[in-house]
Amino acid sequence: MKRTFLLWLAMSTLASAQTVEFKLHDGYLIVAKCSVGDLQGLTAVIDTGATETTLDTQLVKRLGISTASDRATVGVHHLNVRAVAIPEIVFGPLRAKSLAGIAIDLSYLSHRLGVRADVIIGMDLLRQQSFLIDYKAGQITFGPVPRLSHSAVLVSSDRFLIVEALVGSKTLRLKLDTGFNGILIYGGRVQSFDDQQTDSRSESFGQPLNARSTSLSRLQIGNWKGTQVPAAVTDAEPSRIVGFEGLLGPTAIGARRLAIDFDHRVISWE
């Protein structure tokens, strides 16, 4: 009887999970397919650093939907955008009948990253279900997620995925950002770091940053510890957004599998 129950439970768990294939671009950027309205097979970038799902302006024209003037922050840049009511959007098991998003010209992703995206899927859609990103297999699985070897508590999991990081003796809040390749710390929040090098060019989602490269002698996030971890420091910061002092790209801490558990407010990776 017990074996029957366990078998039923395992089958039920598998049935409730759904896997979406993706291509990994440049070692960190997750590119998959979604649909918006009656348009299928659209190219989507999956970005936990974005609060709102974003449509390319060319896609907005194809859909024939109206827009209104608005402002948004992309990385540390404040941009003029268009507010848009996104019709039904579907990504794997995630679905929204109507979603308040923004529209911008996403051609910069093509120029800088080589990806011609129709959609950037943000936290407004992603937070519907827990999910596991398997970077090596190229799969996102939605539903119950395992607890992996390294884990950290989510300080916030609504608009952003924020974790606390111990950098030397300083505690910083970092936003987990799958659209970013590395670690970026806003210089206005941190007075000094050792071994800062000459100015270098860093990018956040194709947007250039005037940043200085550095090496963090000690970094701890949850039960994960690293030494001499490469990072970048910028004097710029997104003044409209409060609650975090930098960005954390999952691949910067060696994540090959990353689980986002909204039920228990935990991220884990290995």
C-alpha positions in Angstrom: 0.0 0.0 0.0 2.8 2.3 0.9 4.6 1.6 -2.4 1.5 2.2 -4.3 1.1 5.6 -2.6 4.7 6.6 -3.3 4.4 5.6 -6.9 1.2 7.6 -7.3 2.9 10.6 -5.7 5.9 10.3 -8.0 3.7 10.1 -11.1 1.6 13.0 -9.8 4.7 15.2 -9.4 6.0 14.3 -12.8 2.6 15.1 -14.4 2.5 18.5 -12.7 5.9 19.5 -14.1 6.5 20.8 -17.6 9.8 21.3 -19.3 10.6 23.9 -21.9 13.7 23.7 -24.1 16.0 26.7 -24.6 19.2 27.6 -26.3 22.0 29.1 -24.2 23.6 32.1 -25.8 27.1 33.2 -24.9 27.2 30.9 -22.0 24.5 32.6 -19.9 21.6 34.1 -21.9 18.4 31.9 -22.0 16.6 32.1 -25.3 13.4 30.1 -25.8 10.1 30.3 -27.7 6.7 31.7 -26.6 3.5 33.0 -28.1 1.7 36.3 -27.8 -1.8 36.7 -29.0 -2.2 34.5 -32.1 1.5 34.7 -33.0 3.4 31.5 -32.3 7.1 30.6 -32.1 8.3 34.0 -31.0 11.9 34.4 -29.7 12.0 35.1 -26.0 14.8 36.0 -23.6 14.1 34.8 -20.0 15.2 37.5 -17.6 14.7 37.3 -13.9 16.2 40.8 -13.6 13.2 42.3 -15.5 10.1 43.2 -13.5 7.9 43.6 -16.5 7.6 41.5 -19.7 8.8 43.5 -22.7 7.7 43.4 -26.3 9.8 44.5 -29.3 8.2 47.5 -31.0 8.1 45.6 -34.3 6.0 42.9 -32.6 3.7 45.5 -31.2 3.0 46.7 -34.7 2.3 43.1 -35.9 -0.1 42.7 -33.0 -1.8 46.0 -33.8 -2.0 47.0 -30.1 -1.9 50.6 -28.8 0.8 52.0 -26.5 1.3 55.0 -24.2 4.4 57.0 -23.2 6.3 55.7 -20.2 9.7 55.4 -18.5 11.6 52.3 -17.4 15.0 51.3 -16.1 17.1 48.8 -18.0 20.3 48.0 -16.1 21.3 51.5 -14.8 19.9 53.3 -17.8 16.6 55.2 -17.7 14.8 54.9 -21.0 11.8 56.3 -22.7 9.5 53.3 -23.4 5.9 52.6 -24.4 3.4 51.1 -21.9 1.4 48.3 -23.5 -1.3 45.9 -22.5 0.0 42.5 -23.7 -2.7 40.2 -25.0 -2.6 36.5 -24.0 1.0 35.4 -23.5 2.1 31.8 -23.1 5.4 30.4 -22.1 5.4 26.7 -21.4 2.8 26.2 -18.6 2.8 30.0 -17.8 -0.1 31.9 -19.2 -1.5 35.4 -18.7 -4.7 36.6 -20.4 -3.6 40.2 -20.2 -0.3 41.6 -18.9 0.7 45.2 -18.3 4.1 45.4 -19.9 6.4 47.7 -21.9 7.5 48.0 -25.5 11.0 49.0 -26.6 13.2 48.5 -29.7 15.0 45.3 -28.9 17.3 45.5 -31.9 20.1 46.5 -29.6 20.2 42.9 -28.4 20.9 41.8 -31.9 23.6 44.4 -32.4 25.4 43.7 -29.1 24.5 40.1 -28.2 23.6 38.5 -31.5 20.0 37.7 -30.4 17.0 39.1 -32.2 14.4 38.9 -29.5 10.6 39.5 -29.9 10.0 39.3 -26.1 11.8 39.6 -22.8 9.9 37.5 -20.3 10.2 39.0 -16.8 9.2 38.3 -13.3 5.6 39.4 -13.8 5.1 36.1 -15.7 7.9 33.9 -14.2 6.7 34.2 -10.6 3.6 32.1 -11.4 5.5 28.8 -10.7 8.7 27.6 -9.2 11.2 26.4 -11.8 14.5 24.7 -12.4 17.0 26.0 -15.0 19.4 23.3 -16.3 22.0 25.3 -18.2 23.8 22.2 -19.4 20.7 20.4 -20.7 19.1 23.6 -22.0 15.8 23.0 -20.2 13.6 24.9 -17.8 11.3 22.7 -15.7 8.3 24.3 -14.0 6.7 22.8 -11.0 8.1 21.3 -7.7 11.9 21.9 -7.6 14.7 20.0 -5.8 16.9 21.5 -3.1 20.4 21.6 -4.7 23.8 21.6 -2.9 24.1 25.4 -2.4 21.1 27.5 -1.3 20.2 31.0 -0.1 17.1 32.5 1.3 15.2 35.0 -0.9 14.9 38.4 0.8 12.4 39.3 -1.8 10.7 37.2 -4.5 7.9 39.4 -5.9 9.3 42.1 -8.2 12.9 40.9 -7.9 14.8 37.8 -6.7 17.0 39.3 -4.1 19.6 37.5 -1.9 22.0 38.7 0.7 25.7 38.5 0.0 28.6 38.9 2.4 31.3 40.7 0.6 34.3 40.9 2.9 32.7 42.4 6.0 29.9 44.1 4.1 26.4 42.7 3.6 24.9 43.6 0.3 21.6 42.7 -1.4 22.1 41.5 -4.9 19.4 40.9 -7.5 19.6 37.5 -9.2 19.6 38.4 -12.9 19.7 35.7 -15.6 20.1 38.5 -18.1 23.5 39.4 -16.7 26.9 37.6 -17.0 28.8 38.3 -13.9 28.6 40.3 -10.6 28.0 44.0 -10.6 28.2 46.2 -7.5 26.9 49.8 -7.4 29.9 51.9 -6.3 27.6 54.5 -4.7 26.7 51.9 -2.1 30.2 50.6 -1.4 33.1 52.9 -0.5 36.1 50.8 -1.6 37.4 47.5 -2.8 40.9 46.2 -3.1 42.7 45.6 -6.4 40.4 47.6 -8.6 41.8 47.8 -12.1 41.6 50.2 -14.9 38.2 51.2 -16.3 36.7 48.4 -18.4 33.5 48.0 -20.5 30.8 45.8 -19.0 27.4 45.2 -20.3 24.0 44.5 -18.7 21.6 43.0 -21.2 23.4 44.7 -24.1 23.5 48.1 -22.3 27.1 49.4 -21.7 28.3 50.2 -18.2 31.3 52.2 -17.2 32.6 49.7 -14.7 35.9 48.9 -13.0 36.9 45.3 -12.8 37.9 43.9 -9.4 38.4 40.7 -7.5 36.3 40.1 -4.4 38.7 38.5 -1.8 35.7 36.8 0.0 32.2 36.3 -1.1 29.5 34.3 0.6 25.9 33.8 -0.6 23.9 31.4 1.6 26.1 28.3 2.2 28.3 29.0 -0.9 31.7 30.6 -0.4 34.1 31.9 -3.0 37.5 33.6 -2.9 39.0 36.0 -5.5 35.7 36.2 -7.3 35.8 38.4 -10.4 33.3 41.3 -10.3 32.7 44.8 -11.6 32.0 48.0 -9.7 30.1 51.0 -11.2 29.5 54.4 -9.9 26.2 54.5 -11.7 23.0 53.0 -10.1 19.3 52.8 -11.0 18.1 55.5 -8.7 14.4 54.7 -9.3 14.9 51.2 -7.9 15.6 50.6 -4.2 16.2 47.5 -2.2 19.4 46.1 -3.8 23.0 47.1 -4.3 24.0 45.1 -7.3 23.4 42.3 -9.8 24.2 38.6 -9.5 24.4 36.5 -12.7 23.9 32.9 -11.7 26.8 31.6 -13.9 29.2 33.9 -11.9 28.8 31.6 -8.9 29.1 28.4 -11.0 25.5 27.6 -11.4 24.9 24.8 -13.9 21.5 24.0 -12.4 19.5 26.7 -10.7 16.2 26.2 -8.7 13.9 29.0 -7.9 11.5 27.9 -5.2 8.7 30.5 -4.6 6.9 28.3 -2.1 9.8 28.2 0.3 11.4 31.5 -0.8 14.7 29.9 -1.6 17.1 29.7 -4.5 19.5 26.7 -4.8 22.2 25.8 -7.3 25.0 23.4 -8.1 
